[in-house]
Amino acid sequence: MKKAAIIIVVLGMFGWAIYDFAIKKDEAEVVEVDEGEEDIKVGLEQGNRAPDFELMTMDGDEVKLSDYTGKKVMLNFWASWCGPCRSEMPDMEKLHKNEDIVILAVNLADTESSEKNAVNFVEDLGLTFTILLDEDSSVASLYQIQPIPTTYMIDSNRIVQNKALGALNYEQMKQQYEQMD
């Protein structure tokens, strides 16, 4: 009788593991449906709808990615201590000034040794695009950021068109911009 109970428990646990891993995973995938459009999976791969999020700007305003639906977006994750981040920022500023693109630069605020580091970084480089503060790395986790900088190019329908790991130069940014929409 004990053997039968143990076998039932083990089979139940095995069944639950399969359900949790395979079936429940499919249920957990977020699918948005826009009227007149096909279902588009929310995710991080090319062709997926970029996950929405809400963060505060350095000026204290709340910003959602979905606020920019209808516009091309360059979503960049950075920190002031990151050398490659520093090297690509002037090119991002140039792209911001020369093209019709929204740049959302997400600072990984909880990795900064001081709250003023990001502010000083932005001031030193004269950046005029939107800087967002990810104070608890929730958006970095959502976007599975590793390494930094990481950049997502998101089209006007919020579809991920490209993901770049590492610093981009102006020519690469412009090429990816031109390939959207």
Backbone torsions as a table, in degrees:
resi	resn	phi	psi	omega
1	MET	NA	-40.1	178.6
2	LYS	-63.4	-40.7	179.2
3	LYS	-60.1	-43.4	-179.1
4	ALA	-63.1	-41.5	179.5
5	ALA	-65.0	-42.2	179.9
6	ILE	-65.1	-43.0	179.5
7	ILE	-62.8	-41.8	179.0
8	ILE	-63.5	-43.2	179.2
9	VAL	-63.7	-46.0	179.8
10	VAL	-62.5	-45.2	177.8
11	LEU	-62.6	-39.0	177.2
12	GLY	-63.1	-44.2	178.4
13	MET	-64.3	-41.7	178.6
14	PHE	-62.7	-44.8	177.9
15	GLY	-61.3	-43.2	178.1
16	TRP	-62.9	-41.5	179.1
17	ALA	-61.2	-43.4	178.3
18	ILE	-63.7	-46.0	178.0
19	TYR	-58.8	-49.1	-176.7
20	ASP	-63.2	-40.4	-177.1
21	PHE	-77.8	-47.2	-172.5
22	ALA	-94.2	-58.3	-172.5
23	ILE	-74.9	-49.9	-177.7
24	LYS	-64.2	-33.3	178.0
25	LYS	-59.4	-44.2	178.8
26	ASP	-62.8	-38.0	178.6
27	GLU	-66.7	-31.8	-175.5
28	ALA	-76.9	-18.7	178.9
29	GLU	-63.3	131.6	-177.7
30	VAL	-86.5	130.4	176.9
31	VAL	-124.8	125.6	176.9
32	GLU	-101.1	144.5	178.0
33	VAL	-124.2	118.1	174.0
34	ASP	-99.4	139.3	-177.7
35	GLU	-55.2	128.8	178.8
36	GLY	83.6	-1.1	-179.8
37	GLU	-117.7	158.7	175.8
38	GLU	-74.3	163.2	176.1
39	ASP	-63.9	133.0	177.8
40	ILE	-123.7	121.9	-179.2
41	LYS	-66.9	134.5	173.9
42	VAL	-82.2	126.3	-179.0
43	GLY	-175.9	-168.9	-173.2
44	LEU	-108.9	-2.9	-178.7
45	GLU	-87.3	158.1	177.3
46	GLN	-56.1	131.3	-178.6
47	GLY	95.5	-12.3	175.9
48	ASN	-85.6	155.9	172.2
49	ARG	-77.9	129.2	-179.1
50	ALA	-63.3	134.9	178.7
51	PRO	-61.4	137.8	178.1
52	ASP	-77.1	155.1	176.9
53	PHE	-156.5	167.9	176.7
54	GLU	-135.0	128.3	177.5
55	LEU	-138.5	166.6	176.8
56	MET	-95.0	144.5	173.3
57	THR	-81.4	171.6	175.5
58	MET	-62.8	-24.1	179.8
59	ASP	-87.0	-1.1	177.8
60	GLY	90.8	9.0	177.7
61	ASP	-88.5	144.7	175.6
62	GLU	-85.6	135.2	-179.0
63	VAL	-132.1	136.2	173.4
64	LYS	-114.7	147.6	174.3
65	LEU	-59.2	-39.7	-178.1
66	SER	-64.0	-16.6	175.0
67	ASP	-62.3	-21.7	-174.6
68	TYR	-105.4	13.9	174.0
69	THR	-58.1	133.6	-175.4
70	GLY	101.1	-7.0	179.1
71	LYS	-127.9	150.6	174.5
72	LYS	-75.8	137.2	-175.6
73	VAL	-128.1	134.6	168.8
74	MET	-106.3	113.8	-178.4
75	LEU	-105.1	114.2	-173.6
76	ASN	-122.0	136.8	177.5
77	PHE	-110.4	130.1	-172.6
78	TRP	-151.8	171.6	171.8
79	ALA	-146.5	153.5	-176.2
80	SER	-67.8	-25.9	-178.6
81	TRP	-82.5	-3.8	-175.8
82	CYS	-89.9	111.9	-179.8
83	GLY	-57.6	-49.9	178.3
84	PRO	-61.2	-30.5	176.8
85	CYS	-64.3	-45.3	179.2
86	ARG	-60.9	-39.3	-176.5
87	SER	-70.1	-30.0	-177.9
88	GLU	-88.8	-17.0	-175.9
89	MET	-60.4	-43.0	177.5
90	PRO	-60.2	-35.9	176.9
91	ASP	-69.4	-34.8	175.4
92	MET	-64.5	-41.2	178.1
93	GLU	-62.0	-42.2	178.2
94	LYS	-62.0	-44.2	177.8
95	LEU	-61.8	-43.8	179.6
96	HIS	-57.9	-40.8	-178.2
97	LYS	-77.9	-29.7	-173.0
98	ASN	-96.5	-19.2	-174.0
99	GLU	-127.3	160.6	178.3
100	ASP	-87.0	75.7	-178.1
101	ILE	-138.6	142.2	174.2
102	VAL	-91.1	128.1	175.4
103	ILE	-108.9	121.5	174.2
104	LEU	-112.6	106.9	-178.2
105	ALA	-101.5	110.9	-174.5
106	VAL	-93.8	111.8	177.1
107	ASN	-82.6	130.5	177.4
108	LEU	-81.3	76.4	-169.2
109	ALA	-58.0	-33.6	-177.9
110	ASP	-75.2	-5.5	175.5
111	THR	-95.5	-7.9	-179.2
112	GLU	-78.3	140.6	179.5
113	SER	-74.6	-20.5	178.2
114	SER	-146.1	145.6	178.1
115	GLU	-61.1	-28.0	-176.7
116	LYS	-78.9	-14.5	-177.2
117	ASN	-59.5	-45.7	-179.3
118	ALA	-66.4	-42.6	179.1
119	VAL	-60.7	-48.2	179.2
120	ASN	-61.4	-40.7	178.5
121	PHE	-58.4	-49.8	-178.8
122	VAL	-63.2	-43.3	179.7
123	GLU	-66.3	-44.7	-179.5
124	ASP	-58.3	-38.9	-177.3
125	LEU	-92.4	-4.4	178.3
126	GLY	63.0	40.6	-177.0
127	LEU	-77.5	134.9	-177.4
128	THR	-116.1	-3.6	178.0
129	PHE	-83.5	172.4	-173.6
130	THR	-72.6	125.5	176.5
131	ILE	-108.6	124.6	178.9
132	LEU	-109.3	149.4	-178.6
133	LEU	-110.9	116.5	176.6
134	ASP	-99.1	85.0	-170.5
135	GLU	-73.2	-21.2	-179.9
136	ASP	-121.4	12.6	-179.7
137	SER	60.2	20.9	-180.0
138	SER	-66.7	-39.2	179.6
139	VAL	-75.6	-37.2	175.2
140	ALA	-60.2	-38.3	176.8
141	SER	-68.7	-44.5	178.9
142	LEU	-56.4	-40.1	-178.6
143	TYR	-93.5	7.2	176.1
144	GLN	50.3	52.2	-175.1
145	ILE	-76.5	122.8	178.1
146	GLN	-175.4	110.9	1.8
147	PRO	-89.1	-172.9	169.7
148	ILE	-116.0	148.3	-4.3
149	PRO	-73.2	151.9	170.2
150	THR	-129.9	137.0	-176.3
151	THR	-129.1	134.4	172.6
152	TYR	-111.9	131.3	172.6
153	MET	-100.8	120.9	-172.2
154	ILE	-121.8	125.8	-176.2
155	ASP	-78.2	-178.9	-174.0
156	SER	-67.5	-14.6	175.0
157	ASN	-96.8	11.2	-178.3
158	ARG	66.8	29.7	178.6
159	ILE	-96.6	131.5	178.1
160	VAL	-67.2	121.3	178.2
161	GLN	-101.2	-28.9	-179.5
162	ASN	-160.9	151.7	174.5
163	LYS	-131.2	129.0	-179.9
164	ALA	-121.5	128.1	175.3
165	LEU	-99.1	123.2	-177.7
166	GLY	99.9	174.8	-176.2
167	ALA	-70.9	145.2	175.0
168	LEU	-112.3	149.2	171.9
169	ASN	-98.9	174.3	-174.9
170	TYR	-58.7	-43.0	-178.1
171	GLU	-61.8	-41.9	178.6
172	GLN	-65.4	-42.6	178.5
173	MET	-61.1	-47.4	-178.0
174	LYS	-64.1	-41.3	178.9
175	GLN	-61.7	-44.9	179.0
176	GLN	-66.7	-37.5	176.5
177	TYR	-60.0	-46.2	-177.0
178	GLU	-68.5	-21.5	179.6
179	GLN	-82.0	-10.9	179.1
180	MET	-81.6	147.6	177.4
181	ASP	46.4	NA	NA
